[in-house]
Every structure is written in C-alpha cells, then in structure tokens.
Amino acid sequence: MNRKFIMLASICGIIAPILSFGLIILFGYLTPGYNPISDFISSIWSVGSRFQWASLAFLVLAGALFMIFSIGLYLAIDEDKFSNYNFILLTVFSFSLIFLGIFPCESTYCNAQGFTLHLFFTMIACASLGFSPLLLFFVTYKDKKWKNFEKNNLVFFFSSVFFLALYGLFYDEYKGFFQRAYFFICFLWVERVSIKLFKLSMTSKNIKKRK
C-alpha cells in the first residue's frame, strides 16, 4: 500500500509545480496590463478579476496535489521529529494555497492594502515551503537511500532564503520577479524530491513502514 501511494504522491508532486507555474504564466499573460516583474502573483486573481474563480479552482487543486505529495514524502522518510515537522510545514503550505484563493486581494495592487488575510496566508505559504528543504536535510543526511540528496536540500534552502529576503525586504519595483524566483526554486525542489520518491517507489525494499 505504501509503495503504491508513494508512487501516486510522487506523480502529484511532479504535476503540481508544473501546473501551478504554467497557469500563473498563462493567467498573467492573458491579464491586460499585468507586469510579472513588478506585480505580485496574487494580483492575477484579485477580487473582480477575470481569473478570480478559475484561480480558486486551480489553487484548490494545487493544494490537494501538494497535500498528497506531503503525505507520500512523510511515509517514505525516517520517522523522527524532523519528518513530523516537515510534514506539518508542507501541510500548512497546501492549505495556505487554498486559503489564498478563498481570500483574494481586494484590488490588483495587493502590496498597498496593509495587513490582510491574503497577506497573512501568503506569508505562511512562503515560510512553510521555504523551510521544508532544511527539515528534510536533517531527516535524510544519514539515510543511505537518500545519499547525495542532502546537498540538494541545502542548496535549495539557501537559494530560497536569498530570494525570499529580496522579495520581502528590497526592490519594490522587482517584487513580482523575486516572488516568482522564490517559488520557482521551491517548486523545483518539489520536482527533485518527487522524482526521487518515484524512483524509491519502484523498489519496495526502499520504503519504510510507519508504525
């Protein structure tokens, strides 16, 4: 059961980032006046925009795919406190995506509205996904079946922190670009982990049984 579910989870993890980034690019391209360099991603599905409801459906689907991925990853790695924390972070990220669709920006200028529920869930989503590679590093660095992958986790973690700092603190005119760069790195990490999970699921002896 674990092996088949982990294979399904790995496929969900491969699809979710591609679907997410693909639709963000498509919706942004089809939105008049939208500037991906300076405008936040959330501006695409602001209240009253042409993609508000389509984006809600997409975010619910993406949240479900990431949730299945997080469960599969949890089942495939060693059971310790860091794997539990990592599962919590990925679960929080998955549900944050859904809430980002439920609570959209009130206007296309998301960065000019002060502290809102949308901003709150944006911060939660960014932090939870960004720190997941670090927690996975602590889980896998002694695990032979994840040999050499721990370096990937650290590279993705420090890269995401770099762009998260730029996105959150500097260069207002490039916030859209830095936000996309941040999520691109995080989603690329999900892709790498998902491919690794898929390979592990092909060999049942590599899958540990949870108590």
C-alpha positions as CSV (number, residue, x, y, z in Angstrom):
1,M,0.0,0.0,0.0
2,N,2.7,2.5,1.0
3,R,4.7,1.8,-2.2
4,K,1.7,2.5,-4.5
5,F,0.6,5.5,-2.6
6,I,4.1,7.0,-2.6
7,M,4.2,6.5,-6.3
8,L,0.9,8.3,-6.6
9,A,2.3,11.1,-4.3
10,S,5.4,11.4,-6.4
11,I,3.3,11.9,-9.5
12,C,1.2,14.5,-7.8
13,G,4.5,16.2,-6.7
14,I,5.7,16.3,-10.3
15,I,2.4,17.6,-11.7
16,A,1.6,20.3,-9.0
17,P,4.6,22.7,-9.6
18,I,4.3,22.4,-13.4
19,L,0.5,23.1,-13.3
20,S,1.0,25.9,-10.8
21,F,3.7,27.8,-12.7
22,G,2.1,27.1,-16.0
23,L,-1.2,28.6,-15.1
24,I,0.4,31.5,-13.3
25,I,2.3,32.3,-16.5
26,L,-0.8,31.8,-18.7
27,F,-3.2,33.8,-16.5
28,G,-0.6,36.6,-16.2
29,Y,-0.1,36.7,-19.9
30,L,-3.9,36.9,-20.5
31,T,-4.4,39.7,-17.9
32,P,-4.3,43.2,-19.5
33,G,-1.7,45.5,-18.1
34,Y,-0.2,42.8,-15.8
35,N,3.5,43.2,-15.3
36,P,5.2,40.0,-14.0
37,I,8.3,41.9,-12.9
38,S,6.6,44.4,-10.5
39,D,3.2,42.9,-9.9
40,F,2.5,40.1,-7.3
41,I,1.3,36.8,-8.5
42,S,-1.9,37.3,-6.4
43,S,-2.9,40.3,-8.5
44,I,-3.9,37.8,-11.2
45,W,-6.9,36.6,-9.1
46,S,-7.8,39.8,-7.2
47,V,-11.5,40.5,-6.5
48,G,-13.4,41.1,-9.7
49,S,-10.6,40.0,-12.0
50,R,-11.3,37.7,-14.9
51,F,-9.4,34.8,-13.3
52,Q,-10.7,35.1,-9.8
53,W,-12.8,31.9,-9.8
54,A,-10.6,30.0,-12.2
55,S,-7.7,30.7,-9.9
56,L,-9.7,29.5,-6.9
57,A,-10.3,26.1,-8.6
58,F,-6.7,25.9,-9.6
59,L,-5.4,26.7,-6.0
60,V,-7.8,24.1,-4.5
61,L,-6.5,21.5,-7.0
62,A,-2.8,22.5,-6.4
63,G,-3.4,22.4,-2.6
64,A,-4.8,18.9,-2.9
65,L,-1.9,17.7,-5.1
66,F,0.7,19.2,-2.7
67,M,-1.1,17.6,0.2
68,I,-0.9,14.1,-1.4
69,F,2.8,14.8,-2.1
70,S,3.5,15.7,1.5
71,I,1.8,12.5,2.8
72,G,3.8,10.4,0.4
73,L,7.1,12.1,1.5
74,Y,6.2,11.6,5.1
75,L,5.7,7.9,4.5
76,A,8.9,7.5,2.6
77,I,11.4,9.0,5.1
78,D,12.6,8.1,8.5
79,E,10.3,8.6,11.4
80,D,11.6,11.3,13.7
81,K,10.7,14.8,14.9
82,F,12.1,16.5,11.8
83,S,10.0,14.4,9.5
84,N,6.9,15.3,11.6
85,Y,7.8,19.0,11.5
86,N,8.4,18.7,7.7
87,F,5.0,17.1,7.2
88,I,3.4,19.9,9.2
89,L,5.1,22.6,7.2
90,L,4.0,21.0,3.8
91,T,0.5,20.5,5.1
92,V,0.3,24.2,6.2
93,F,1.6,25.2,2.7
94,S,-1.0,23.0,1.0
95,F,-3.9,24.5,2.9
96,S,-2.4,28.0,2.6
97,L,-2.8,27.8,-1.2
98,I,-6.5,27.1,-0.8
99,F,-7.0,30.0,1.6
100,L,-5.1,32.3,-0.8
101,G,-7.9,31.6,-3.3
102,I,-10.6,31.9,-0.8
103,F,-9.3,35.3,0.4
104,P,-8.0,37.1,-2.7
105,C,-6.6,40.6,-2.9
106,E,-9.3,43.3,-2.9
107,S,-7.6,45.0,-5.8
108,T,-4.8,44.5,-8.3
109,Y,-2.5,46.4,-6.0
110,C,-2.0,43.7,-3.4
111,N,1.0,45.4,-1.8
112,A,-0.9,48.6,-1.0
113,Q,-3.6,47.1,1.2
114,G,-1.9,46.7,4.6
115,F,-2.1,43.5,6.6
116,T,-5.0,41.3,5.3
117,L,-5.9,37.7,5.5
118,H,-4.5,37.3,2.0
119,L,-1.1,38.7,3.1
120,F,-1.2,36.5,6.2
121,F,-1.7,33.3,4.2
122,T,0.9,34.5,1.7
123,M,3.5,34.8,4.5
124,I,2.5,31.4,5.9
125,A,2.8,29.8,2.4
126,C,6.2,31.3,1.7
127,A,7.7,30.4,5.1
128,S,6.3,26.9,5.3
129,L,7.5,25.8,1.8
130,G,10.8,27.6,2.1
131,F,12.0,25.9,5.3
132,S,10.9,22.4,4.3
133,P,14.2,21.6,2.4
134,L,16.1,22.4,5.6
135,L,14.0,20.0,7.7
136,L,14.3,17.3,5.0
137,F,18.0,17.7,5.2
138,F,18.0,16.8,8.9
139,V,15.9,13.7,8.1
140,T,17.8,12.4,5.2
141,Y,21.5,13.2,5.6
142,K,22.2,9.9,7.3
143,D,19.9,7.8,5.1
144,K,21.8,5.8,2.5
145,K,18.9,5.7,0.1
146,W,18.9,9.5,0.0
147,K,22.7,9.6,-0.4
148,N,23.9,12.9,-2.0
149,F,20.4,14.3,-1.9
150,E,21.1,16.2,1.3
151,K,23.3,18.6,-0.6
152,N,20.3,19.4,-2.9
153,N,18.2,20.3,0.2
154,L,20.8,22.7,1.5
155,V,21.3,24.4,-1.9
156,F,17.5,24.8,-2.4
157,F,17.1,26.1,1.1
158,F,19.7,28.8,1.0
159,S,18.7,29.8,-2.5
160,S,15.1,30.2,-1.4
161,V,16.1,32.2,1.6
162,F,18.1,34.5,-0.6
163,F,15.2,35.3,-2.9
164,L,12.7,35.4,0.0
165,A,14.8,38.1,1.6
166,L,14.9,40.1,-1.7
167,Y,11.1,39.6,-2.2
168,G,10.2,40.6,1.3
169,L,12.7,43.4,2.0
170,F,14.1,45.1,-1.0
171,Y,13.5,46.5,-4.5
172,D,9.7,47.2,-4.7
173,E,9.8,47.5,-8.5
174,Y,11.1,43.9,-8.8
175,K,8.9,42.2,-6.2
176,G,7.0,40.3,-8.8
177,F,10.2,38.9,-10.2
178,F,11.7,38.0,-6.9
179,Q,8.4,36.3,-5.8
180,R,8.4,34.2,-8.9
181,A,12.1,33.3,-8.5
182,Y,11.4,32.2,-4.9
183,F,8.5,30.0,-5.8
184,F,10.4,28.7,-8.9
185,I,13.2,27.4,-6.6
186,C,10.8,25.9,-4.1
187,F,8.8,24.2,-6.9
188,L,12.0,22.9,-8.5
189,W,12.9,21.4,-5.1
190,V,9.5,19.7,-5.0
191,E,10.1,18.3,-8.5
192,R,13.5,16.9,-7.5
193,V,12.1,15.3,-4.4
194,S,9.2,13.9,-6.3
195,I,11.4,12.3,-8.9
196,K,13.5,10.8,-6.1
197,L,10.3,9.5,-4.5
198,F,9.2,8.0,-7.7
199,K,12.5,6.1,-8.1
200,L,12.2,4.8,-4.5
201,S,8.7,3.7,-5.0
202,M,9.8,1.5,-7.9
203,T,11.7,-0.7,-5.3
204,S,9.5,-1.8,-2.4
205,K,12.5,-2.6,-0.2
206,N,13.4,1.1,-0.1
207,I,10.0,2.0,1.5
208,K,10.0,2.0,5.3
209,K,6.8,1.0,7.1
210,R,5.5,3.6,9.6
211,K,4.5,2.3,13.0
